[in-house]
Amino acid sequence: MEPSSTEGGAEETLLKNNPSTPPHKVILKHGQELEEEQEELAEHQPLEQEDLNFERWKRRPIPKRTLHQKIDDLKKYLWNAETNEFMGRSGKSWSLILLFYAALYMFLAAMFGGCIFCLMWSISPYHPTFNDRVMPPGMTMAPHLEGHDIAFNASDRKSWKKYARSMDEYLRPYNDGAQERKNIRCTQDRYFMQDDLEESAERKACQFKRSWLGDCSGLQDPHYGYSQGRPCILLRMNRILGYLPGHGKPVNVTCGVKRGPPEALGEVQFYPKSIFDLKYYPYYGKLRHVNYSSPVVAVRFAGVQYDTHIQIQCKLNGKGIVNDSPTDRYLGSVTFSLEVGA
């Protein structure tokens, strides 16, 4: 039996009278409320024994691979025949990355070469553009074998032979024949200025002959006094490019006892003189002053007492010279110990 038109009309009338609350929305609203109520109930329910078993949530250990599997993975990494890839990259990818790094390193090399070219173009090989060295010179000595200690027995050849050999090697460039061939004889007692020459021109150097050192030259006494208990040492002022020591007056050298009895030093002799002549300055550097020989002062301790340990200090004295620096013991002076046995 079909529904009458009256019932259908009643339903339509009911929908028209309540257009704001459709039936499906009402059901949806009740469904959400039901789910929320179920979640609240679940929160207050006690945990089951299965939920308290935390072992089931632990990460399972990865099974160990065999050596054969590792080798197969390595082979596949080096060359994958399926994708034609070498170490995870195709031929095109390798070509692009190699091209990139080749261009990068070529650019860096070109930039480095350009910087070096500009640097070499802007500086002079003959004198420094900036000089931050301390202008007062230092002083060195020879022989210098075991630090600054000289100890030997005059009657024991083996104890002083090393000192005599060191003196021979030090004075070899000062041989008279070599000095006469390479350098000129200077007589003027003033600075030997050669600034009027071209920058690259070779400068002349004054002679300093070994024979001028007298008893400390090794020519008359090849043992330099060590076999007699009267040893010789050599003092040299350090080279400083363009430096004019003494402000027009020669720099003097003195030696004295720093520690120990002063009377143990005895007589001190200097060869050829106790000064550094002005004619050997200024120094123009290795490239221009090719045959330059630094002047030396030989000191002979002719009256030192036997079996007495003393500490001797030799100083440079002159205008602009610093010889009492608390931080640099080689600035303007040199200190060494001396002990001579019979």
Secondary structure by P-SEA (a helix, b strand, c coil): ccccaaaaaaaaaaaaacccccaaaaaaaaaaaaaaaaaaaaaaccccccccccccccccccccccaaaaaaaaaaaaccccccccccccaaaaaaaaaaaaaaaaaaaaaaaaaaaaaaaacccccccccccccbbbbbbcccccccbbbbbcccccccaaaaaaaaaaaccccaaaaaacbbbbccccccccccccccbbbbbbbbbccccccccccccccccccccbbbbbbbccccccccccccbbbbbbbbbcccccccccbbbbccccccccccccccccccccbbbbbbbbbbcccccccbbbbbbbbbbccccccccccccccccccbbbbbcc
